[in-house]
């Protein structure tokens, strides 16, 4: 006997059944998908110059200047800290050391 797996979400699960907040009405305090994608991109290692900027353009569809504006705002957002404390704290330290150098 074969069991047929449904191709899409169950009728009572319009979002595919994930429990991850998407920043919508159900989770007003959650990060948006764009904000989570920015943090995820920031976690990745980069092989050389230009690779990160290329990924920002291709994967997120934004210019690097806008990406860094969003990232800087996320570093002050408690929701971002709750979502990815290791990355946010690391980037806060980097930002603070650069401020101290000025």
Residue frames as qw, qx, qy, qz and C-alpha x, y, z in Angstrom:
[[0.000, 0.889, 0.457, 0.000, 0.00, 0.00, 0.00],
 [0.433, 0.263, 0.000, 0.862, 1.43, 3.43, -0.96],
 [0.170, -0.757, -0.422, 0.468, 0.88, 6.55, 1.07],
 [0.366, 0.689, 0.262, 0.568, 0.34, 9.69, -0.92],
 [0.377, -0.407, -0.235, 0.798, 2.22, 12.69, 0.44],
 [0.233, 0.907, 0.337, -0.097, 0.49, 16.03, -0.22],
 [0.603, 0.416, 0.094, 0.674, 2.44, 18.38, -2.47],
 [0.011, 0.620, -0.057, 0.783, 1.52, 21.53, -0.57],
 [0.109, -0.195, 0.633, -0.741, 0.55, 22.63, 2.91],
 [0.053, -0.410, -0.901, 0.130, -2.31, 20.97, 4.71],
 [0.071, -0.695, -0.469, -0.540, -5.59, 22.91, 4.38],
 [0.481, -0.841, -0.247, 0.022, -5.41, 24.02, 8.01],
 [0.593, -0.512, 0.156, 0.601, -1.79, 25.17, 7.60],
 [0.485, 0.860, 0.159, -0.011, -1.79, 28.04, 5.08],
 [0.029, 0.901, -0.425, -0.076, 1.89, 28.85, 5.61],
 [0.661, 0.401, -0.633, 0.037, 3.18, 25.35, 5.08],
 [0.851, -0.429, -0.303, -0.008, 3.02, 24.45, 8.74],
 [0.545, 0.255, -0.402, 0.690, 6.16, 26.25, 9.90],
 [0.456, -0.759, -0.413, 0.215, 6.19, 27.68, 13.36],
 [0.488, -0.100, 0.012, 0.867, 8.78, 30.29, 12.45],
 [0.101, 0.807, 0.330, -0.480, 7.49, 33.85, 12.78],
 [0.534, 0.399, 0.413, 0.621, 7.47, 35.86, 9.57],
 [0.144, -0.135, -0.086, 0.977, 6.88, 39.30, 10.99],
 [0.224, -0.414, -0.603, -0.644, 3.20, 39.18, 10.05],
 [0.483, -0.532, -0.029, -0.695, 0.12, 39.87, 12.13],
 [0.882, -0.322, -0.340, -0.053, 0.42, 36.62, 14.09],
 [0.753, -0.304, -0.151, 0.564, 3.87, 37.58, 15.39],
 [0.151, 0.967, 0.092, 0.184, 4.05, 41.40, 15.57],
 [0.395, -0.842, 0.353, 0.107, 7.33, 41.29, 17.55],
 [0.854, -0.013, 0.412, 0.316, 9.11, 38.95, 15.11],
 [0.161, -0.507, 0.455, 0.714, 11.73, 39.94, 12.58],
 [0.697, 0.558, -0.036, -0.448, 10.68, 40.19, 8.97],
 [0.935, 0.184, 0.230, 0.197, 11.89, 37.65, 6.44],
 [0.475, 0.787, -0.148, 0.365, 14.16, 40.36, 4.98],
 [0.288, -0.806, 0.424, -0.298, 15.73, 41.06, 8.38],
 [0.869, -0.267, 0.417, -0.009, 16.32, 37.36, 9.02],
 [0.835, 0.471, 0.109, 0.263, 17.90, 37.06, 5.55],
 [0.181, 0.875, -0.297, 0.335, 20.25, 39.97, 6.29],
 [0.545, -0.637, 0.509, -0.195, 21.41, 38.32, 9.52],
 [0.939, 0.049, 0.335, 0.067, 21.81, 34.96, 7.77],
 [0.661, 0.683, -0.072, 0.304, 23.95, 36.52, 5.06],
 [0.078, -0.857, 0.393, -0.322, 26.07, 38.23, 7.71],
 [0.805, -0.419, 0.409, -0.094, 26.77, 34.87, 9.42],
 [0.927, 0.331, 0.103, 0.144, 28.37, 33.41, 6.31],
 [0.521, -0.510, 0.347, 0.590, 32.12, 33.44, 5.65],
 [0.540, 0.818, 0.021, -0.195, 33.25, 35.23, 2.49],
 [0.893, 0.073, 0.184, 0.405, 36.04, 33.94, 0.22],
 [0.489, 0.001, 0.157, 0.858, 37.28, 37.29, -1.02],
 [0.075, 0.392, 0.104, -0.911, 36.53, 40.89, -1.86],
 [0.371, 0.153, -0.417, -0.815, 33.33, 41.48, -3.76],
 [0.266, -0.158, -0.941, -0.136, 31.71, 38.13, -2.99],
 [0.031, -0.449, -0.703, 0.551, 29.55, 39.50, -0.18],
 [0.227, 0.434, -0.010, -0.872, 28.42, 42.55, -2.18],
 [0.324, 0.100, -0.745, -0.574, 27.54, 40.28, -5.11],
 [0.207, -0.301, -0.924, 0.114, 25.49, 38.04, -2.80],
 [0.089, 0.445, 0.433, -0.779, 23.71, 41.09, -1.37],
 [0.335, 0.339, -0.301, -0.826, 22.66, 42.14, -4.86],
 [0.397, 0.073, -0.817, -0.412, 21.80, 38.68, -6.18],
 [0.294, -0.255, -0.905, 0.173, 20.23, 37.02, -3.14],
 [0.065, -0.538, -0.568, 0.620, 18.57, 39.96, -1.42],
 [0.277, 0.674, 0.517, 0.450, 17.96, 42.19, -4.43],
 [0.186, -0.970, -0.128, 0.094, 19.29, 45.33, -2.78],
 [0.452, 0.723, -0.309, 0.421, 22.29, 47.57, -3.09],
 [0.652, -0.064, -0.548, 0.519, 25.03, 47.17, -0.48],
 [0.003, 0.289, -0.258, 0.922, 24.46, 50.66, 0.96],
 [0.656, -0.345, -0.134, -0.658, 20.84, 49.78, 1.82],
 [0.838, -0.123, -0.524, 0.089, 21.94, 46.39, 3.20],
 [0.474, 0.067, -0.500, 0.722, 24.37, 48.04, 5.61],
 [0.288, -0.333, 0.106, -0.891, 21.73, 50.59, 6.68],
 [0.815, -0.289, -0.291, -0.410, 19.35, 47.74, 7.53],
 [0.778, -0.024, -0.527, 0.343, 22.10, 45.76, 9.25],
 [0.199, 0.249, -0.406, 0.856, 23.12, 48.72, 11.38],
 [0.534, -0.336, 0.018, -0.776, 19.52, 49.24, 12.49],
 [0.872, -0.171, -0.432, -0.154, 19.21, 45.53, 13.30],
 [0.547, 0.154, -0.593, 0.571, 22.19, 45.74, 15.66],
 [0.125, -0.171, 0.400, -0.892, 20.11, 48.03, 17.87],
 [0.697, -0.171, -0.282, -0.636, 16.96, 45.89, 17.61],
 [0.460, -0.338, 0.727, -0.382, 16.25, 43.59, 20.58],
 [0.901, 0.237, 0.192, -0.308, 14.35, 41.23, 18.26],
 [0.663, 0.603, -0.438, 0.060, 17.52, 40.71, 16.20],
 [0.068, -0.548, 0.743, -0.377, 19.49, 40.05, 19.38],
 [0.721, -0.090, 0.546, -0.417, 16.93, 37.45, 20.45],
 [0.875, 0.433, -0.024, -0.214, 16.95, 35.84, 16.98],
 [0.846, 0.334, -0.199, 0.364, 20.74, 35.60, 16.54],
 [0.456, -0.883, 0.066, 0.088, 22.66, 36.73, 19.65],
 [0.755, -0.245, 0.302, 0.527, 26.06, 35.46, 18.49],
 [0.472, 0.468, 0.364, 0.653, 26.03, 37.37, 15.21],
 [0.100, -0.914, -0.215, -0.329, 24.48, 40.53, 16.66],
 [0.593, -0.773, 0.091, 0.206, 26.89, 40.68, 19.60],
 [0.713, -0.053, 0.323, 0.620, 29.89, 40.05, 17.32],
 [0.323, 0.615, 0.344, 0.632, 28.81, 42.84, 14.98],
 [0.311, -0.931, -0.145, -0.121, 28.13, 45.19, 17.89],
 [0.689, -0.546, 0.182, 0.441, 31.71, 44.63, 19.10],
 [0.575, 0.230, 0.380, 0.687, 33.08, 45.32, 15.62],
 [0.063, 0.829, 0.317, 0.457, 31.00, 48.49, 15.32],
 [0.487, -0.869, -0.043, 0.075, 32.09, 49.68, 18.75],
 [0.705, -0.326, 0.254, 0.577, 35.79, 49.07, 18.04],
 [0.427, 0.461, 0.380, 0.679, 35.50, 51.03, 14.79],
 [0.168, -0.918, -0.228, -0.276, 33.84, 53.91, 16.64],
 [0.643, -0.704, 0.068, 0.294, 36.65, 53.88, 19.21],
 [0.687, 0.032, 0.305, 0.658, 39.26, 54.10, 16.43],
 [0.241, 0.762, 0.326, 0.505, 37.80, 57.38, 15.14]]
